[in-house]
């Protein structure tokens, strides 16, 4: 289960960092999720940063859980 959570964290981080780079460099539409959700149009950079923060928090909490369980 913790591997799945770590994977989700990585997914959020990749989508956030890649999307942020794409939007800051005025990149074309690509495979970043934010580009394809109409509700996020106009808020792309904010959503990218939010995805980075969420991915980081999930990753930190996942690592914290591993330390507490002794594995």
C-alpha positions in Angstrom: 0.0 0.0 0.0 2.8 2.4 0.8 4.3 1.8 -2.6 1.0 2.9 -4.2 1.0 6.1 -2.0 4.6 6.8 -3.0 3.6 6.3 -6.7 0.8 8.8 -6.3 3.1 11.2 -4.7 5.5 10.9 -7.6 2.7 11.3 -10.1 1.6 14.6 -8.4 5.2 15.8 -8.3 5.8 15.0 -12.0 2.5 16.6 -13.1 3.2 19.7 -11.0 6.8 20.3 -11.9 6.4 19.4 -15.5 3.3 21.4 -15.9 4.9 24.4 -14.1 7.9 24.3 -16.5 5.5 23.9 -19.4 3.4 26.9 -18.4 6.2 29.2 -17.5 7.9 28.6 -20.8 4.6 29.0 -22.7 4.9 25.4 -23.9 2.3 23.8 -26.1 -0.4 21.6 -24.9 1.2 18.4 -23.7 0.3 15.4 -21.6 0.1 17.5 -18.4 -3.3 17.0 -16.8 -4.0 20.7 -16.0 -4.1 21.5 -19.7 -7.1 19.3 -20.3 -9.4 20.3 -17.4 -11.5 23.3 -18.4 -12.1 24.4 -14.8 -8.4 25.0 -14.3 -8.0 27.3 -17.4 -6.5 30.6 -16.2 -5.2 29.0 -13.0 -2.7 26.7 -14.5 0.4 27.9 -12.6 -1.4 28.0 -9.3 -2.7 24.5 -9.8 0.8 23.3 -10.8 2.2 24.7 -7.6 -0.7 23.1 -5.6 0.1 19.7 -7.2 3.8 20.0 -6.2 2.8 20.8 -2.6 0.3 18.0 -2.4 2.8 15.5 -3.9 5.4 16.6 -1.5 3.1 16.3 1.5 2.0 12.8 0.4 5.6 11.8 0.0 6.6 13.2 3.4 3.7 11.5 5.2 4.4 8.3 3.4 8.0 8.3 4.5 6.9 9.3 8.1 4.6 6.3 8.1 7.5 4.0 7.1 9.7 5.2 9.9 6.9 4.7 12.5 6.2 1.2 11.4 9.9 0.3 11.7 10.4 -0.8 8.1 
